[in-house]
Amino acid sequence: MSIKQKIKSVAELADIVSKLKAEGRKVVHCHGVFDLLHIGHIRYFRQAATFGDVLIVTVSPDRFVDKGPHRPAFDEVLRAEGVASQDVVDYVAINEWPTAVELLRAIRPDVYVKGADFKSVDADPTGKLRLEADVCEEVGAELKLTSDIVFSSTNLINRFMSSFSDEVQEYLEMFRSRYTLNDLEDILHRVSNLKVTVVGDAILDDYQYCSPLGASSKEPVMAFSHTGSDLFAGGVLAIANHIANFVGEVRMFTVLGEADTGEDFIRESLKDNVSSHFAYQENVPTLRKRRYIEGYSMTKLFEIYHMDDSGLNVERDAAFRSALRAAIKDSDLVVAADFGHGAISVKTREALSKGGYLAVNTQANAGNRGFHTISGYGRCDFISLTEAELRLDARDKVTGVTPLASDIRDLLGASMVAVTLGKRGSYVLDGHGNGILVPAFTHKVVDKIGSGDAFFSVAALVASLGDVSPELVAFFGNIAGGIAVGIVGNEKSVTRQAIMKNATSLLK
């Protein structure tokens, strides 16, 4: 059978397996990414083949591979061809789902085989193997774990095929000498115990996808065909969701527009462990930023703000602030996601500055540029800004980032300042003058919207522990931002598992 003939769809493979089992043949199933096919994979296939009569292998699709930056190195078609080239493999398919759980239900093999990197079902920190084991029991498949030498595709790719620059590789070598994966796990474990309150502007990110038709025949403008749309929960809603993946509960305070709240969509979009306190601004809709996007390249064409940033009336703002003060009293961390659209009034800023540990991001955007900067706060403990936002506050285009970060740290009494630098990474300075530039770990950008929010969310959690180095704050923040630029809008939030998978990939 040729390589091409071996490769089937999941539906075709399910039919083949059903017929083989009806003939009394024992079907063995292996599943994985198989990004760089190596001797470990080959021995895994050979050992698995001894457990039955027919060996089928399924490959994770590109869109669900979360092995770290720039992965997979080879696309799903090439990976499937590589696996199918092995004589011991009878059939190959590309999975259609994020995990093997749905796949096992569809294919229903006799034996499901995992590699030697899993010592036991409960040794998998992601918990995915436990889910797979449960499904094996459900469909009557036997789960077997192989025992052989273990090789890592990630380690081999990092050593011999790295897509990182020499500068990034040198940095990672130094980082590996200072920190271990256990150190990183310990930090995230400590973070999980934090009580967090989040306050800021709710934003509905409305994506309208278009395809260019050409120039209009009657006006000097481009014409586009509308091809679809998406709606995402952005602003403080996205930040609450990011943080909710790392802690037990998040209390979120924000303002919705009474005329068109979007509340049902917002509540559906929030994680189950986000408890919401909504205030309602009279006679206006909830802030919506509608972006028109060329769908193939994800190029933003233009955007429209549906916005009234006058904020709550005096009575409602006072009630909002009173509820917020009560939540702040027993919070380990207060996160102010201040997009400058009216949810955080001047008096609310003053109240926040008098509370506990306060992390603030004041975003400069088209709706507030020049009117909204970090120095509007009286005190902050952790500050996260882009370089442009830092320079805007200082009214300084020339001075280096380090002295500007030092100035704003001293002005607001902060213990740490993070400055994101786009493709250059991020710079973090602590209260003792220790600063470090940590490079970015990704150069594949799908959508920049929300990446700064992801950085801020994770960096604020780590910084609030108090005894963590600026390097670790930047490292965790850069990983979060790198994950976010690979996601359209705020379709998904950054998880603890994704952070650790990326960290594992970087440190192998």
C-alpha positions in Angstrom: 0.0 0.0 0.0 1.4 3.4 -0.9 1.9 6.3 1.6 -1.0 8.2 0.0 -3.3 5.2 0.2 -2.5 4.7 3.9 -3.8 8.2 4.8 -7.5 8.4 5.5 -10.0 10.8 7.1 -11.2 10.0 10.6 -14.6 8.8 9.2 -12.9 6.5 6.7 -10.6 5.2 9.4 -13.6 4.5 11.7 -15.2 2.4 9.0 -12.0 0.5 8.3 -11.6 -0.3 12.0 -15.2 -1.5 12.3 -14.7 -3.9 9.4 -11.3 -5.1 10.7 -12.8 -5.9 14.1 -15.8 -7.7 12.5 -13.2 -9.9 10.8 -11.7 -10.7 14.2 -8.5 -8.7 13.7 -7.1 -6.8 16.7 -6.6 -3.0 16.0 -3.9 -1.1 17.9 -4.1 2.8 18.0 -1.2 5.3 18.6 -1.8 9.0 18.8 0.6 12.0 19.0 2.0 15.1 17.3 5.1 13.4 15.7 6.6 16.7 14.8 10.1 15.4 14.2 9.9 11.7 13.5 12.8 10.1 15.3 14.0 6.7 16.5 11.9 7.0 19.7 8.7 7.2 17.6 9.8 4.3 15.4 10.5 2.0 18.4 7.1 3.1 19.9 5.3 2.1 16.7 7.2 -1.2 16.5 6.3 -2.1 20.1 2.7 -1.0 19.7 2.4 -3.2 16.6 3.2 -6.3 18.7 0.0 -5.8 20.7 -2.3 -6.6 17.7 -2.8 -7.3 14.0 -3.3 -3.8 12.6 -1.6 -0.6 13.7 -3.3 2.7 13.1 -1.8 6.1 14.0 -3.5 9.5 14.3 -1.7 12.8 14.2 -2.7 16.0 16.1 -3.8 18.8 13.7 -1.7 22.0 13.5 -4.4 24.2 15.1 -4.4 22.1 18.3 -0.6 21.6 18.8 0.4 23.5 22.0 4.0 22.4 22.2 5.3 26.0 22.4 6.4 28.8 20.1 6.8 28.0 16.4 5.4 24.6 16.7 4.6 22.4 14.9 7.8 22.6 12.9 6.2 20.5 10.2 2.5 20.9 9.1 -0.1 18.1 9.7 0.1 16.8 6.1 3.9 16.3 6.2 3.7 14.8 9.7 1.0 12.3 8.5 3.1 11.4 5.4 6.1 10.8 7.7 4.2 8.4 9.9 2.6 6.7 6.9 6.1 6.0 5.5 6.8 3.6 8.3 6.2 0.0 7.1 4.9 -1.1 10.5 2.0 1.5 10.3 -1.1 0.3 8.4 -3.3 3.4 8.4 -2.9 7.1 9.3 -5.4 9.9 9.9 -5.3 13.5 11.1 -7.4 14.1 14.2 -10.2 16.6 14.0 -10.4 17.5 17.7 -8.1 19.0 20.4 -7.6 15.7 22.2 -7.8 12.0 21.5 -10.9 11.6 23.6 -13.4 12.3 20.8 -11.2 10.3 18.5 -11.2 7.2 20.6 -15.0 7.3 20.7 -15.1 7.6 16.9 -12.5 4.9 16.1 -13.0 2.4 19.0 -9.8 0.5 18.8 -9.0 -2.7 20.7 -5.8 -1.3 22.2 -4.7 2.3 22.8 -0.9 2.7 23.3 0.9 5.6 24.9 4.6 6.1 24.9 7.2 5.6 27.5 7.2 9.3 28.6 4.1 8.4 30.6 5.0 6.3 33.7 1.4 5.9 34.8 -2.1 7.3 34.0 -1.9 9.7 37.0 1.6 10.9 36.2 0.4 13.1 33.3 0.3 16.7 34.8 -2.3 17.9 32.2 -4.8 15.2 33.2 -5.5 14.3 29.5 -4.2 10.8 29.9 -6.8 10.2 32.7 -9.5 11.4 30.4 -8.2 9.1 27.6 -8.1 6.1 30.1 -11.7 6.8 31.1 -12.8 6.8 27.4 -10.8 3.6 26.7 -12.8 1.9 29.5 -16.0 3.4 28.0 -15.4 2.0 24.5 -13.8 -1.3 25.6 -10.2 -0.5 24.6 -7.2 -1.7 26.5 -4.8 1.1 27.5 -1.1 0.1 27.3 2.0 2.2 28.3 5.2 1.3 26.5 8.6 1.0 28.2 11.5 2.0 26.1 14.1 4.8 25.7 12.5 8.3 25.5 13.5 10.9 23.0 12.0 14.4 22.7 11.1 16.0 19.4 11.0 19.4 21.2 14.6 18.9 22.5 15.8 17.8 19.1 14.1 20.7 17.4 15.5 23.2 20.0 19.0 21.8 19.6 19.3 21.3 15.8 16.4 23.1 14.1 15.6 26.1 16.4 13.8 29.0 14.7 15.0 31.3 17.4 17.7 33.9 16.8 21.1 33.4 18.4 20.2 36.1 20.9 17.1 34.2 22.1 18.9 30.9 22.2 21.7 32.4 24.3 19.1 33.9 26.6 17.3 30.6 27.1 20.6 28.8 27.8 21.2 31.4 30.6 17.7 31.0 31.9 18.0 27.2 32.1 21.1 27.6 34.3 19.1 29.8 36.7 15.6 28.2 36.9 14.0 24.8 36.5 10.5 23.8 35.5 9.9 23.0 39.2 10.7 26.6 40.0 8.1 27.7 37.5 5.5 25.2 38.7 6.0 26.4 42.3 5.3 30.0 41.3 2.1 29.1 39.6 1.1 27.0 42.6 1.6 30.0 44.8 -0.4 32.1 42.4 -3.4 29.7 42.6 -4.0 30.7 46.2 -4.4 34.4 45.5 -7.7 36.3 46.1 -8.1 38.6 43.1 -10.4 41.5 42.3 -10.5 42.9 38.8 -12.0 46.3 37.7 -12.1 48.0 34.4 -13.8 48.7 31.1 -15.9 45.9 29.4 -15.4 45.8 25.7 -17.2 43.9 23.0 -14.7 43.2 20.3 -16.8 42.9 17.1 -14.9 41.4 14.1 -16.5 41.8 10.7 -14.6 39.8 8.1 -14.4 41.0 4.5 -12.9 40.0 1.2 -11.8 42.7 -1.3 -13.8 43.0 -4.6 -11.8 45.9 -6.1 -12.3 49.6 -6.7 -15.8 51.0 -6.8 -16.9 52.0 -10.2 -18.5 55.2 -9.0 -16.3 56.4 -6.1 -12.6 56.3 -5.4 -13.0 53.6 -2.6 -12.3 49.9 -2.2 -15.4 47.6 -2.2 -15.5 44.5 0.0 -17.7 41.5 0.3 -18.8 40.7 3.9 -17.8 37.1 4.7 -18.6 36.6 8.4 -18.3 37.9 11.9 -17.2 37.1 15.4 -17.9 38.6 18.8 -15.4 38.4 21.7 -15.5 39.5 25.3 -12.6 41.9 25.6 -11.2 44.5 27.9 -11.6 43.6 31.6 -13.8 40.6 30.6 -10.8 39.0 28.8 -8.5 39.8 31.7 -10.8 38.3 34.2 -11.0 35.1 32.1 -7.2 34.9 31.8 -6.7 35.3 35.6 -9.6 32.9 36.3 -7.5 30.1 34.8 -4.8 30.5 37.5 -6.8 31.2 40.7 -9.8 29.8 42.5 -12.1 32.8 42.1 -12.1 36.3 40.4 -14.4 39.1 41.5 -14.9 41.4 38.5 -16.3 44.9 38.6 -17.3 46.7 35.3 -19.8 49.0 33.7 -22.3 48.0 31.0 -24.5 50.2 28.9 -28.2 50.1 29.9 -29.5 50.6 26.4 -27.9 47.5 25.0 -26.1 45.6 27.7 -24.9 42.5 25.9 -25.1 40.9 29.3 -26.3 37.5 28.2 -23.4 37.1 25.8 -21.0 38.5 28.5 -22.1 36.1 31.2 -21.9 33.2 28.7 -18.3 34.2 27.8 -17.0 34.5 31.4 -15.4 31.6 33.2 -17.5 29.8 35.8 -15.2 31.1 38.6 -15.7 34.8 37.7 -18.2 36.5 39.9 -19.5 39.6 38.3 -20.6 43.0 39.7 -22.2 45.1 36.9 -23.1 48.8 37.1 -25.2 50.2 34.3 -24.7 53.5 32.5 -27.9 55.2 31.5 -29.1 55.6 27.9 -26.0 54.1 26.2 -24.9 50.7 24.9 -22.1 48.6 26.2 -18.8 49.7 24.6 -18.4 47.9 21.2 -15.3 48.2 19.0 -16.2 47.0 15.6 -13.2 46.1 13.4 -13.4 45.4 9.7 -10.9 42.8 8.8 -9.6 41.2 5.6 -10.3 37.6 6.6 -7.5 35.8 4.8 -4.5 37.8 6.1 -6.3 39.1 9.3 -5.4 42.6 8.2 -7.4 45.3 10.1 -8.9 47.7 7.6 -10.6 50.2 10.0 -12.6 50.2 13.2 -15.6 52.0 14.6 -16.1 52.7 18.3 -19.7 52.6 19.6 -18.9 54.4 22.8 -20.0 56.9 25.3 -17.2 57.4 27.8 -18.9 59.9 30.1 -19.2 57.2 32.8 -21.7 56.5 35.5 -23.8 59.2 37.1 -22.7 60.4 40.6 -25.1 58.1 42.5 -24.3 54.9 40.5 -20.6 55.6 40.6 -20.7 56.0 44.4 -22.5 52.7 44.7 -20.1 51.0 42.3 -17.1 52.3 44.3 -18.6 51.2 47.6 -19.0 47.6 46.4 -15.5 47.7 45.0 -14.0 48.9 48.3 -15.7 46.0 50.2 -14.1 43.5 47.7 -10.7 45.1 47.9 -10.5 44.7 51.7 -9.8 41.0 51.5 -8.1 40.8 48.2 -4.4 39.8 47.8 -4.3 41.5 44.3 -6.4 44.2 42.7 -6.1 44.5 38.9 -7.2 47.7 37.3 -7.6 47.2 33.5 -8.1 50.9 32.7 -8.9 51.4 29.0 -9.9 55.0 29.6 -13.5 54.5 28.6 -15.2 55.7 31.8 -15.6 52.6 34.0 -12.9 53.8 36.4 -13.7 57.3 37.4 -11.3 59.8 39.1 -12.8 58.9 42.5 -12.6 55.2 41.8 -8.9 55.7 41.0 -8.4 57.4 44.3 -10.1 54.5 46.1 -8.0 52.0 44.3 -4.8 53.8 45.2 -5.7 53.6 48.9 -6.4 49.8 48.8 -4.1 46.8 48.9 -1.7 45.5 46.2 -2.6 47.3 43.0 -1.6 46.3 39.5 -2.5 48.9 36.8 -2.5 49.0 33.0 -3.7 52.3 31.5 -4.1 51.6 27.8 -3.6 54.4 25.2 -6.0 53.9 22.4 -7.8 55.8 19.7 -10.6 56.7 22.1 -8.4 58.3 24.8 -5.0 59.1 23.4 -3.4 62.1 25.0 -6.0 62.2 27.8 -5.3 59.0 29.7 -2.0 58.0 31.2 -0.7 56.1 34.2 0.2 59.2 36.3 -3.5 59.8 36.8 -3.2 57.2 39.6 -1.9 58.3 43.0 -0.2 54.9 43.8 0.5 51.6 42.1 2.4 48.5 43.1 2.7 47.0 39.7 2.6 49.0 36.5 2.3 47.4 33.0 2.6 49.7 29.9 3.7 49.5 26.3 6.8 51.6 25.5 4.5 54.1 23.7 2.3 54.4 26.8 5.3 55.0 29.0 6.6 57.7 26.6 3.2 59.3 26.3 3.0 59.7 30.1 6.5 61.2 30.2 6.0 63.3 27.1 9.4 62.0 26.1 10.3 60.4 22.7 14.1 60.3 23.3 15.1 59.1 26.8 15.8 55.4 27.2 13.2 53.0 28.6 15.1 52.3 31.8 15.2 55.9 33.2 11.6 56.5 32.1 10.5 53.3 33.9 12.5 54.3 37.0 10.9 57.8 37.0 7.3 56.4 36.9 8.2 53.8 39.5 9.4 56.4 41.9 6.5 58.8 41.1 3.8 56.2 42.0 5.8 54.2 44.6 5.6 51.0 42.5 7.6 47.9 43.4 7.8 46.8 39.8 7.3 48.3 36.3 6.9 46.2 33.2 7.3 47.7 29.7 6.3 45.7 26.7 8.4 46.2 23.6 6.6 44.3 20.9 8.8 41.9 19.0 11.8 42.9 21.2 10.1 41.3 24.3 9.6 43.1 27.6 11.7 45.1 30.1 10.9 44.7 33.8 12.4 46.9 36.6 12.0 46.3 40.3 12.1 48.6 43.3 15.8 48.0 43.9 16.8 49.1 40.4 17.2 45.6 39.1 16.0 45.5 35.5 16.1 42.9 32.7 15.1 42.7 29.1 13.6 39.3 28.2 13.2 38.6 24.5 9.9 37.6 22.8 9.5 33.9 22.3 7.3 34.0 19.2 7.4 35.7 15.8 4.2 34.1 14.4 1.4 36.7 14.8 -2.2 35.9 14.0 -3.8 38.8 15.9 -2.2 41.3 18.2 -5.5 42.3 19.9 -5.5 41.1 23.5 -1.8 40.1 23.7 -1.0 43.0 26.0 -4.0 42.0 28.2 -2.6 38.5 28.5 0.9 39.7 29.4 -0.6 42.1 32.0 -2.8 39.4 33.5 -0.1 36.8 34.1 2.7 39.2 34.9 0.5 40.9 37.6 -0.2 37.6 39.2 3.4 36.7 39.4 4.6 40.1 40.5 2.1 40.3 43.3 3.8 37.4 45.1 6.4 40.0 46.1 9.6 37.9 46.2 9.8 37.0 42.5 12.5 38.4 40.3 11.8 40.8 37.4 13.1 38.1 35.0 10.4 35.7 36.0 7.7 38.3 35.8 8.9 39.1 32.2 9.3 35.4 31.3 5.8 34.4 32.3 4.3 37.6 30.8 6.1 37.0 27.5 4.9 33.4 27.3 1.3 34.6 27.9 1.6 37.4 25.3 3.2 34.9 22.8 0.3 32.5 23.3 -2.3 35.3 22.8 -0.9 36.6 19.5 -1.6 33.1 18.1 -5.3 33.5 19.0 -7.9 35.4 17.0 -9.3 38.2 19.3 -10.1 36.8 22.7 -11.5 33.5 21.3 -9.6 31.6 24.0 -7.9 32.6 27.2 -4.4 31.7 28.4 -4.3 28.8 30.7 -1.9 27.5 33.3 -1.4 24.3 31.3 -0.6 26.3 28.1 2.0 28.4 30.0 3.7 25.3 31.4 3.7 23.5 28.0 5.3 26.6 26.4 7.8 26.8 29.3 8.6 23.1 29.0 9.2 23.5 25.3 11.5 26.5 25.8 13.6 24.8 28.6 14.1 21.4 26.9 
